[in-house]
């Protein structure tokens, strides 16, 4: 079940009787909520891109030299996982509908075999003639990716994040209120609570599909292990502000 931005604001204010919502304009609160929610999705994408995973079709390109702009269609891509051929114009040699496209970076395209596509600047584009020529080419793709939540623009808008993990947005918003009111003790307590909950969230995301077969190298980029008490926060560990 999702909760609205207004509910998030109300719950953040209720974290302390000293919170003064007048110190943060509503429009700014909505912007904070959007950024805090994106931070949760980014951490999930980093540890397990399938947790908020979804599939969607790209736009249909008009020529073999065109790219697919995934920032427009489907538009909610956070972390791209894979791409397969959806439709084709005529019959490009060696490619069939349903074939996987090997995604590569500009620096090391030779690490994969054809059919390959570059991923760069929210664009997917074929490597050379891997995806066809001027008359026979791949027209559209189905991509799998980790979702980016929609920006929160109104107080009545529901968050993409479920209510179960809504404190990952409420706590940092409450921290903003404490920061505006110069209450370092409250900030420290909110940081501790947030870090503990984020570590639990990372553990949950990382083991959600524990039974799925994966290569040995497919380990999370960050772990959900909690640092010992008093230990400094290291790069990659969750924290509201570094």
C-alpha positions, 0 to 999 in steps of 0.5 A, a space after each residue: 500500500 502506498 502513502 501520499 506525500 502529505 502523509 509523509 510530510 505529516 509523519 515527518 513533522 510528528 517526529 518531534 514537537 519542536 518541528 516547525 513546518 513553516 521553515 520548509 516550503 511545501 514545494 521544497 518538501 516535495 522536492 526533498 521527498 522525490 530525491 529521498 525516494 530516488 535514493 532508496 530506488 538507487 540503493 535497490 538498483 545497486 544491490 539488486 536491479 531486479 527488485 524494482 525490475 520491469 520490462 518495457 518496449 523502446 520507441 520504434 526507430 526509423 533508420 538503422 543509424 538512429 538510437 533509442 532514447 530510453 529517457 523518453 520511452 519508456 522514460 523511467 529507467 534507473 538501471 538498464 539490465 538487458 535488451 532483446 529484439 522486439 521488432 525488425 524491418 525485413 530480415 537483418 542477417 544473423 538476428 531474430 526476434 527475441 534475440 538478446 542484445 549484448 550491451 557494451 560500453 564505448 571503451 570496451 565493445 570487444 568484450 562481447 560478441 554481436 549483436 551488440 549495442 552501446 549504452 551511453 547518455 540514456 541512448 542505446 545504439 547499435 555497434 557498427 552494423 551489428 543490428 542491421 544495415 540501411 534496409 534490414 535492421 532491428 526496429 525496436 527492443 524490449 528492455 529490462 531495467 530497474 525502475 526510477 520512481 516518478 517525481 513527486 509534484 503534489 501533496 496528494 500524489 502517492 509515493 512509488 515506494 510502498 508503506 513498508 519502507 516509507 520511513 526511508 523517506 520520512 526520516 530524512 525529511 524529519 532530519 531536514 526539519 531538525 537541521 533547519 531548527 539547529 537540533 544536532 541531537 535530533 539529527 544524530 538520532 535520526 541518522 542512526 535510525 535511518 542507517 539501521 533501517 536502510 541496512 535492513 532494506 539492503 539486506 531484504 533487497 539483496 536476498 529477495 531472489 536468493 534462490 535465483 541462479 547467478 554467476 559468482 561475480 554477480 555480487 552486490 556493489 554494496 553490502 547491508 552489513 552494519 558497521 560496529 558501533 562507533 566505526 566511521 562510515 565508509 564509502 558505499 555504506 548507507 547514510 543520509 548525508 556524507 
